[in-house]
């Protein structure tokens, strides 16, 4: 029996997966298929006489990409490099500088963490209203604000004590709004331009994120030794202004308007069980990634007599290994059947790697398996980097699949909502990591802080496994009969 055709913006069909939605359209027309995570996708193409034909769309390739896609890709790549350099340049010298100016270790953690707390709120707001304000305006103004705040932060060299701490919080909070704005728009633009190859494109983009992470800490340490506190901030501030000019000239205009004026509800999106699970994993992951930022430099200086440039090289190693594996994780993450496996194994390995930072007293005092040596910490860094990428590569895709399964349209507004939500919970984790680790280190020391984060990560891995098993059982119990014979058999 023929069914009526729905909206022209047909929801994606996630064929071949348990629990996916199947929408039967008119038999005389070809359904639109937008399958996130497939290498080859079928899309309908309307020709001049009004008929629809089916065409094959291959996987992501710069050779086959349009000029608009190439411009969007490289503009976001330059932004990712500049933004990460702006964020990571302070790690090798700021903690000791802040301690010298009267801040406590816990306060240093809150200086790092307040950035992410404000970014959490900004991600939710910008993700919801990105199409109302205008994505291009939000992108460029966000980069400009971040660059301006970096310059202002360098001027804090002339302050001390309470004044220094107060302005650290104020400037970092304002900078967080700018970063939240441009990160949300950049992710939305890439999702809109490459809807069938999101994880691949994000994985390649992580190379530029990794390059920013690699270059900034050692360069920051060198600039700090050459020109004092202000020189690193003036340098990255100028880089952000250059990025702002490039984006203003090259970034293509975006389609910000929603067709049909549909409401994209954040509250509805956050009630989807898979989204709740993914948001929780995002918080855990970024807590574990960021917990070392305010505490590793003082610990390495005290225990191993490392200088700021040498600590920068440790962060360089972390970024280098991460960037090396990121494209491979992105390629695998576009295959939906691997997503939960990669997340589970990644969290397990991340938990093991975190135990090596310090290292944990469980391995040195209670079991005496490892010595308290610098090389153990370096091995831990090498283990953490690829496991982080294994989890991170899947999170955004899983959110998009959940939105599609729940009936949300695949348009610019939904992409903005997913990007903002992902960025918000990423920021929540980035807030909890530095603040909690600073408090733990001040009371118990870095080895025990690493132990706590390791168990935290292991617990989240067990929750993912439990959720996945429960989800599969639920879907099989509530699966609709696939044939008329099966339906008749159930009725009888």
C-alpha positions in Angstrom: 0.0 0.0 0.0 1.4 3.4 -1.0 2.2 5.8 1.8 2.3 9.6 1.6 5.6 11.3 1.1 6.9 13.5 4.0 8.8 16.7 4.0 11.3 17.5 1.3 14.0 17.4 4.0 13.7 13.7 4.6 15.3 12.5 7.8 18.4 10.3 7.3 17.9 6.6 7.0 20.4 4.6 9.0 20.0 1.4 7.1 21.6 -1.8 8.4 21.8 -0.8 12.0 19.7 -2.1 14.9 17.1 0.4 16.0 17.4 2.7 13.0 14.4 4.4 11.5 13.1 3.3 8.1 10.9 5.7 6.2 9.1 4.2 3.2 8.5 6.8 0.5 6.6 6.6 -2.8 7.7 3.7 -4.9 8.0 5.9 -7.9 10.6 8.2 -6.4 14.0 7.5 -4.9 14.4 8.3 -1.2 17.0 10.7 0.0 19.7 8.9 1.9 22.1 10.7 4.1 23.9 8.1 6.1 26.5 9.6 8.5 29.4 7.3 8.6 29.1 5.6 5.2 31.9 5.7 2.7 29.6 5.6 -0.3 26.2 7.3 -0.1 23.3 7.6 -2.4 21.7 11.0 -3.0 18.8 12.0 -5.2 19.6 14.5 -7.9 16.8 16.6 -9.5 17.4 17.1 -13.2 15.9 19.8 -15.5 12.6 17.9 -16.3 11.8 17.5 -12.6 12.6 13.8 -12.3 15.0 12.4 -9.7 18.0 10.2 -10.4 20.2 8.5 -8.0 23.9 9.3 -8.0 26.8 7.8 -6.0 28.8 10.1 -3.8 32.3 8.9 -3.0 34.1 9.4 0.3 36.0 12.5 1.3 38.7 13.6 -1.2 40.3 17.0 -1.7 40.5 16.2 -5.4 36.7 15.8 -5.7 35.9 18.6 -3.2 34.3 21.8 -4.5 36.0 25.2 -4.2 33.6 26.1 -1.3 34.5 22.9 0.6 38.2 23.4 0.1 38.0 27.1 1.3 35.9 26.0 4.3 38.3 23.2 5.2 41.5 25.2 5.1 40.0 28.3 6.8 38.9 26.0 9.7 42.3 24.3 9.7 44.1 27.7 10.1 41.6 28.6 12.9 42.2 25.3 14.7 45.9 25.7 14.6 45.8 29.4 15.8 43.2 28.7 18.4 45.0 25.7 19.9 48.3 27.7 19.9 46.5 30.5 21.8 45.2 28.0 24.4 48.3 25.8 24.9 51.1 28.4 24.9 50.7 29.1 28.6 51.1 25.5 29.9 54.9 25.5 30.3 55.3 28.7 32.3 52.0 30.1 33.6 51.5 27.8 36.7 54.9 28.8 38.2 54.5 32.4 37.2 51.1 32.5 38.9 52.4 30.8 42.0 55.2 33.3 42.2 52.7 36.2 42.1 50.7 34.9 45.1 48.2 32.4 43.7 47.7 29.0 45.2 47.8 25.8 43.3 44.0 25.5 43.6 43.6 29.1 42.3 45.8 28.2 39.3 43.5 25.3 38.5 40.5 27.6 38.7 42.2 30.1 36.3 42.5 27.2 33.8 39.0 25.9 34.7 37.0 29.2 34.5 37.8 29.3 30.8 36.0 26.1 30.3 33.1 26.9 32.7 32.2 30.0 30.6 32.8 28.1 27.4 30.2 25.5 28.6 27.5 28.1 28.8 28.6 29.8 25.6 28.5 26.6 23.6 24.9 26.0 24.6 23.9 29.6 23.7 25.8 29.9 20.4 24.7 26.4 19.3 21.0 27.3 19.8 21.1 30.8 18.2 23.8 30.4 15.6 21.3 30.7 12.7 19.6 33.7 14.3 22.7 35.8 14.9 24.5 34.7 11.7 27.3 32.2 11.6 29.8 34.3 9.7 29.5 37.2 12.2 29.8 34.8 15.2 32.9 33.2 13.7 34.8 36.3 12.9 33.9 38.3 16.1 34.7 35.2 18.2 38.3 35.1 16.8 38.7 38.8 17.2 37.6 38.7 20.9 40.0 35.8 21.6 42.9 37.6 20.0 42.2 40.8 21.9 42.0 38.9 25.2 45.3 37.3 24.6 47.0 40.7 24.2 45.3 41.9 27.4 46.5 38.8 29.2 50.1 39.7 28.4 49.7 43.1 30.1 49.2 41.2 33.4 52.9 41.1 33.7 52.6 44.5 35.5 50.3 43.2 38.2 50.7 41.2 41.4 48.7 39.4 44.1 44.9 39.9 44.1 44.9 42.2 41.1 46.7 39.7 39.0 44.4 36.9 40.0 41.2 38.9 39.5 42.2 40.1 36.0 43.3 36.5 35.1 39.7 35.3 35.8 38.1 38.3 34.0 40.2 38.1 30.8 40.1 34.3 30.6 36.3 34.4 31.0 35.9 36.9 28.1 38.4 34.9 26.0 36.3 31.8 26.6 33.2 33.4 25.0 35.2 34.2 21.9 36.6 30.7 21.7 33.2 29.1 22.3 31.8 31.2 19.5 34.3 30.4 16.8 34.7 26.7 17.8 30.9 26.1 17.6 30.7 27.8 14.1 33.8 26.1 12.8 32.5 22.6 13.7 29.0 23.5 12.3 30.5 24.6 9.0 32.5 21.4 8.5 29.5 19.3 9.4 27.4 21.2 6.9 30.0 21.0 4.1 31.0 17.3 4.6 27.9 15.6 6.1 28.9 12.1 4.9 32.5 12.2 6.1 32.4 14.0 9.4 34.8 11.9 11.4 37.3 11.7 8.5 37.3 15.5 8.1 37.5 16.0 11.9 40.3 13.5 12.1 42.3 15.4 9.4 41.5 18.7 11.2 42.9 17.2 14.4 46.3 17.2 12.6 46.1 21.0 12.7 44.9 21.0 16.3 47.9 18.7 17.1 50.3 21.1 15.2 49.0 23.9 17.4 49.4 21.8 20.5 52.9 20.7 19.4 54.3 24.2 18.5 52.8 26.3 21.2 54.2 24.8 24.5 57.9 24.7 23.4 57.6 28.0 21.6 55.9 29.5 24.6 58.7 28.3 26.9 61.3 29.8 24.6 59.4 33.1 24.2 59.0 33.3 28.0 62.7 32.9 28.5 63.4 35.5 25.8 60.9 38.2 26.5 59.2 37.5 29.8 55.5 36.9 30.6 54.0 39.2 27.9 55.9 38.0 24.8 54.1 34.7 24.4 50.6 36.3 24.7 51.5 39.1 22.3 52.7 36.5 19.8 49.5 34.4 19.8 47.3 37.5 19.9 48.9 38.7 16.7 48.4 35.2 15.2 44.7 35.3 16.1 44.3 38.7 14.4 45.9 37.3 11.3 43.5 34.4 11.4 40.6 36.9 11.8 41.7 38.7 8.6 42.0 35.4 6.7 38.5 34.3 7.7 36.9 37.6 6.9 38.3 37.4 3.3 38.1 33.6 2.5 35.4 31.9 4.6 32.4 31.2 2.3 28.9 32.6 3.2 26.8 30.1 5.1 23.2 29.1 4.7 21.9 30.2 8.1 18.1 30.1 7.5 15.9 27.2 8.6 13.4 26.0 6.1 9.9 25.9 7.5 11.0 27.8 10.7 11.2 24.6 12.7 12.1 24.7 16.4 15.3 22.9 17.2 14.9 22.2 20.9 18.0 21.9 23.1 15.9 20.3 25.9 14.5 17.7 23.6 18.0 16.9 22.3 19.5 16.5 25.8 16.7 14.0 26.7 17.9 11.4 24.1 19.6 8.6 26.1 22.5 8.2 23.7 23.2 11.9 23.9 23.2 11.7 27.7 25.7 8.9 27.6 27.9 10.6 25.0 27.9 13.9 26.9 29.0 12.0 30.0 31.9 10.4 28.1 32.8 13.8 26.7 33.1 15.2 30.2 35.2 12.3 31.5 37.5 12.4 28.4 38.3 16.1 28.6 38.7 16.0 32.3 41.4 13.4 31.9 43.0 15.3 29.0 43.1 18.6 30.8 44.0 17.6 34.3 47.7 17.8 33.6 47.8 21.4 32.3 48.1 23.2 35.7 50.0 20.5 37.7 52.5 18.8 35.4 54.9 21.7 35.1 55.4 22.4 38.9 55.6 18.6 39.5 58.2 18.0 36.8 60.3 21.0 37.9 60.3 19.9 41.5 60.8 16.1 41.0 63.0 16.0 37.9 64.5 19.5 37.7 63.0 20.2 34.2 63.0 23.7 32.7 60.0 25.4 31.1 61.2 24.5 27.5 61.7 20.9 28.6 58.2 20.7 30.0 57.0 22.2 26.7 58.7 19.3 24.9 56.6 16.8 27.0 53.4 18.5 25.9 54.9 18.5 22.4 55.2 14.7 22.5 51.6 14.4 23.6 50.4 16.5 20.7 52.6 14.8 18.2 51.5 11.3 19.0 47.8 12.5 19.1 48.1 14.1 15.7 49.8 11.0 14.2 46.9 8.7 15.0 44.0 11.2 14.5 43.4 10.6 10.8 43.2 6.8 11.3 40.8 7.1 14.1 38.7 9.5 12.0 38.5 7.0 9.2 37.4 4.2 11.5 34.9 6.4 13.4 32.9 7.0 10.2 31.9 3.3 10.3 29.1 3.1 12.8 29.7 -0.5 13.9 33.1 0.4 15.3 32.1 3.4 17.4 31.3 1.8 20.7 34.2 -0.6 20.4 36.6 2.3 19.8 35.2 4.2 22.7 35.4 1.3 25.1 38.9 0.3 24.3 40.1 3.9 24.2 38.8 4.6 27.7 40.4 1.4 29.0 43.8 2.3 27.6 43.4 5.9 28.7 42.8 4.7 32.2 46.0 2.5 32.1 48.0 5.4 30.7 46.9 7.8 33.4 48.2 5.5 36.1 51.7 6.0 34.6 51.7 9.7 35.2 53.4 10.3 38.5 53.4 7.3 38.5 50.6 6.1 40.7 51.6 4.9 44.2 49.6 1.7 43.4 52.4 0.8 41.0 55.4 2.1 42.9 54.6 1.7 46.6 52.0 -1.0 47.1 53.0 -3.3 44.3 56.4 -1.9 43.4 56.2 -2.7 39.7 57.6 0.6 38.5 60.2 3.1 39.6 59.5 6.8 40.2 61.3 7.9 37.0 60.8 10.5 34.3 60.7 7.9 31.5 57.6 6.2 33.1 55.8 9.5 32.8 56.8 9.9 29.2 55.5 6.4 28.5 52.2 7.4 30.1 52.0 10.5 27.8 52.6 8.2 24.8 49.8 5.9 25.9 47.4 8.7 26.7 47.6 10.4 23.3 46.3 7.7 20.9 43.7 6.4 23.3 42.3 10.0 23.6 41.9 10.2 19.9 40.2 6.8 19.7 37.4 8.1 22.0 37.2 11.7 20.7 36.8 10.7 17.0 33.5 9.0 17.7 31.7 11.4 20.1 30.5 14.0 17.6 29.3 11.3 15.1 27.4 9.4 17.8 25.5 12.6 18.7 24.6 13.2 15.1 23.4 9.6 14.7 21.3 10.0 17.9 19.7 13.2 16.6 18.9 11.5 13.3 17.4 8.5 15.0 15.3 10.8 17.2 13.7 12.4 14.1 15.7 15.7 14.0 16.3 17.2 10.5 19.8 17.2 9.1 20.2 20.9 8.4 22.4 23.8 9.5 20.4 24.5 12.7 20.7 20.9 13.9 24.4 20.9 13.1 24.7 24.1 15.2 22.8 22.5 18.1 25.0 19.4 18.1 28.2 21.4 17.7 27.2 23.7 20.6 26.2 20.8 22.8 29.4 18.9 22.1 31.5 22.0 22.7 29.6 22.7 26.0 30.2 19.3 27.6 33.8 19.3 26.3 34.2 22.6 28.2 32.6 21.1 31.3 35.2 18.4 31.3 38.0 20.9 30.6 36.7 22.9 33.7 36.6 19.9 36.0 39.9 18.4 35.0 42.2 21.4 36.0 40.2 22.4 39.0 39.8 19.0 40.5 43.4 18.0 39.8 44.8 21.2 41.3 42.8 20.5 44.5 43.9 16.9 44.6 47.6 17.8 43.9 47.6 20.4 46.6 46.3 17.9 49.2 47.6 14.5 48.0 50.2 15.1 45.2 50.2 14.4 41.5 50.6 10.5 41.7 47.4 10.2 43.7 45.6 12.7 41.5 46.5 10.6 38.5 45.2 7.5 40.3 41.8 9.2 40.9 41.5 10.2 37.3 42.4 6.7 36.1 39.6 5.2 38.2 37.2 7.9 37.0 38.0 7.0 33.4 37.7 3.2 34.1 34.3 3.7 35.7 33.0 5.7 32.6 34.2 2.8 30.4 32.1 0.3 32.5 29.1 2.7 32.1 29.5 2.7 28.3 29.6 -1.1 28.2 26.5 -1.3 30.5 24.6 1.3 28.4 25.5 -0.4 25.1 24.4 -3.8 26.3 21.1 -2.4 27.7 20.5 -0.4 24.5 20.9 -3.5 22.3 18.6 -5.6 24.5 16.0 -2.9 24.5 16.1 -2.5 20.7 15.8 -6.2 20.1 12.9 -6.5 22.4 11.1 -3.6 20.8 12.1 -4.2 17.2 9.3 -4.1 14.7 8.7 -7.2 12.5 10.6 -6.9 9.3 8.2 -9.0 7.2 4.4 -9.5 7.0 5.0 -13.2 7.9 6.8 -12.3 11.1 4.0 -9.9 12.0 1.3 -12.5 11.4 3.3 -15.0 13.5 3.4 -12.5 16.4 -0.3 -11.9 16.2 -1.1 -15.6 16.3 
